[in-house]
């Protein structure tokens, strides 16, 4: 498979691991847009949010459980943002379901702001 994130999970491409369990892998984004910017991905290849089905939907809960655990460990008490993009028009550049955890700055609300 020629998926960047599958290669990261397999260890073929290095990453700075933040969290890992049987179902989820999380690592630092190499192009952060916030002081804290982690990516949470399922170990199972799912191309994006539009590919979530009744058969694989449970993984989304596992990812959000991992996000909550890391947010607590990082003491993100003042808040954080979780984003997923689906498709090229939404800014998805890697066709593997992933969630961005952003924190460390006060964020506005705009589709054009980047944060």
VEXKEPA-401084 format. One record per residue (C-alpha): residue number from 1; x, y, z. Coordinates in nm, 3 decimals. Each point is the difference from the previous one (the first is absolute). Example, Ala and Ser with C-alpha at 12.3 -4.5 7.8 and 13.67 -1.06 7.14 Angstrom:
residues 2
+-----+---------+---------+---------+
! num !      xx !      yy !      zz !
+-----+---------+---------+---------+
!   1 !   1.230 !  -0.450 !   0.780 !
!   2 !   0.137 !   0.344 !  -0.066 !
+-----+---------+---------+---------+
***
This chain:
residues 115
+-----+---------+---------+---------+
! num !      xx !      yy !      zz !
+-----+---------+---------+---------+
!   1 !   0.000 !   0.000 !   0.000 !
!   2 !   0.130 !   0.342 !  -0.089 !
!   3 !  -0.156 !   0.187 !   0.293 !
!   4 !   0.225 !   0.242 !   0.189 !
!   5 !  -0.176 !  -0.059 !   0.333 !
!   6 !   0.002 !  -0.379 !  -0.042 !
!   7 !   0.376 !   0.026 !  -0.053 !
!   8 !   0.034 !   0.210 !   0.317 !
!   9 !  -0.199 !  -0.258 !   0.199 !
!  10 !   0.223 !  -0.277 !  -0.140 !
!  11 !   0.313 !   0.193 !   0.103 !
!  12 !   0.122 !   0.037 !  -0.360 !
!  13 !  -0.017 !   0.379 !   0.037 !
!  14 !   0.115 !   0.157 !   0.329 !
!  15 !  -0.235 !   0.202 !   0.219 !
!  16 !  -0.005 !   0.144 !   0.347 !
!  17 !  -0.245 !  -0.231 !   0.173 !
!  18 !  -0.233 !   0.155 !   0.256 !
!  19 !  -0.233 !  -0.293 !   0.064 !
!  20 !  -0.054 !  -0.355 !  -0.117 !
!  21 !  -0.234 !  -0.283 !   0.083 !
!  22 !  -0.140 !  -0.299 !  -0.188 !
!  23 !  -0.225 !   0.217 !  -0.220 !
!  24 !   0.139 !   0.357 !  -0.002 !
!  25 !   0.332 !   0.167 !  -0.075 !
!  26 !   0.068 !   0.368 !   0.075 !
!  27 !   0.299 !   0.209 !  -0.094 !
!  28 !   0.119 !   0.361 !  -0.032 !
!  29 !  -0.096 !   0.175 !  -0.322 !
!  30 !   0.311 !   0.092 !  -0.200 !
!  31 !  -0.159 !   0.329 !  -0.111 !
!  32 !  -0.173 !   0.123 !   0.315 !
!  33 !  -0.249 !   0.285 !  -0.016 !
!  34 !  -0.028 !   0.029 !   0.380 !
!  35 !   0.249 !  -0.037 !   0.286 !
!  36 !  -0.145 !  -0.346 !   0.064 !
!  37 !  -0.097 !  -0.184 !  -0.319 !
!  38 !  -0.039 !  -0.377 !   0.010 !
!  39 !  -0.154 !  -0.238 !  -0.252 !
!  40 !  -0.211 !  -0.296 !   0.115 !
!  41 !  -0.047 !  -0.279 !  -0.254 !
!  42 !  -0.158 !  -0.343 !   0.002 !
!  43 !   0.242 !  -0.286 !  -0.058 !
!  44 !  -0.261 !  -0.144 !  -0.234 !
!  45 !   0.011 !   0.178 !  -0.335 !
!  46 !  -0.317 !   0.205 !  -0.049 !
!  47 !   0.029 !   0.257 !  -0.278 !
!  48 !  -0.190 !   0.278 !   0.178 !
!  49 !  -0.319 !   0.096 !   0.179 !
!  50 !  -0.208 !  -0.089 !  -0.304 !
!  51 !   0.124 !  -0.360 !   0.028 !
!  52 !  -0.126 !  -0.050 !   0.356 !
!  53 !  -0.256 !  -0.280 !   0.003 !
!  54 !  -0.199 !  -0.194 !   0.259 !
!  55 !   0.275 !  -0.262 !  -0.014 !
!  56 !   0.290 !   0.237 !   0.080 !
!  57 !  -0.170 !   0.284 !   0.192 !
!  58 !   0.116 !  -0.129 !   0.337 !
!  59 !   0.352 !   0.120 !  -0.080 !
!  60 !  -0.116 !   0.363 !   0.014 !
!  61 !  -0.097 !  -0.046 !   0.365 !
!  62 !   0.339 !  -0.157 !   0.071 !
!  63 !   0.173 !   0.296 !  -0.164 !
!  64 !  -0.200 !   0.252 !   0.205 !
!  65 !   0.074 !  -0.199 !   0.317 !
!  66 !   0.371 !   0.025 !  -0.084 !
!  67 !  -0.036 !   0.373 !  -0.070 !
!  68 !  -0.168 !   0.056 !   0.338 !
!  69 !   0.277 !  -0.197 !   0.175 !
!  70 !   0.278 !   0.197 !  -0.168 !
!  71 !  -0.182 !   0.332 !   0.062 !
!  72 !  -0.021 !  -0.085 !   0.371 !
!  73 !   0.368 !  -0.101 !   0.010 !
!  74 !   0.095 !   0.324 !  -0.175 !
!  75 !  -0.222 !   0.197 !   0.243 !
!  76 !  -0.193 !   0.170 !  -0.281 !
!  77 !  -0.247 !   0.136 !   0.254 !
!  78 !  -0.049 !   0.332 !  -0.181 !
!  79 !  -0.117 !  -0.179 !  -0.313 !
!  80 !   0.100 !  -0.170 !  -0.319 !
!  81 !  -0.137 !  -0.058 !  -0.349 !
!  82 !  -0.044 !  -0.325 !  -0.192 !
!  83 !  -0.030 !   0.018 !  -0.379 !
!  84 !  -0.038 !  -0.252 !  -0.278 !
!  85 !  -0.002 !   0.088 !  -0.368 !
!  86 !  -0.173 !  -0.214 !  -0.260 !
!  87 !   0.094 !   0.042 !  -0.364 !
!  88 !   0.224 !   0.237 !  -0.192 !
!  89 !  -0.233 !   0.301 !   0.027 !
!  90 !   0.005 !  -0.034 !   0.379 !
!  91 !   0.381 !  -0.014 !   0.008 !
!  92 !   0.052 !  -0.375 !   0.050 !
!  93 !   0.350 !  -0.064 !  -0.136 !
!  94 !   0.049 !  -0.359 !   0.122 !
!  95 !  -0.280 !  -0.244 !  -0.089 !
!  96 !   0.000 !  -0.173 !   0.339 !
!  97 !  -0.251 !   0.101 !   0.270 !
!  98 !   0.170 !   0.230 !   0.247 !
!  99 !  -0.089 !   0.253 !   0.264 !
! 100 !   0.207 !   0.309 !   0.081 !
! 101 !   0.025 !   0.090 !   0.370 !
! 102 !   0.086 !   0.370 !   0.027 !
! 103 !   0.071 !   0.197 !   0.316 !
! 104 !   0.223 !   0.259 !   0.157 !
! 105 !  -0.154 !   0.313 !  -0.152 !
! 106 !  -0.334 !   0.173 !   0.011 !
! 107 !  -0.175 !  -0.090 !  -0.323 !
! 108 !  -0.252 !   0.194 !  -0.203 !
! 109 !  -0.267 !  -0.146 !  -0.220 !
! 110 !   0.048 !   0.029 !  -0.374 !
! 111 !   0.033 !  -0.245 !  -0.286 !
! 112 !   0.285 !   0.215 !  -0.132 !
! 113 !   0.191 !   0.054 !   0.324 !
! 114 !   0.196 !  -0.325 !  -0.005 !
! 115 !  -0.067 !  -0.038 !   0.368 !
+-----+---------+---------+---------+
***
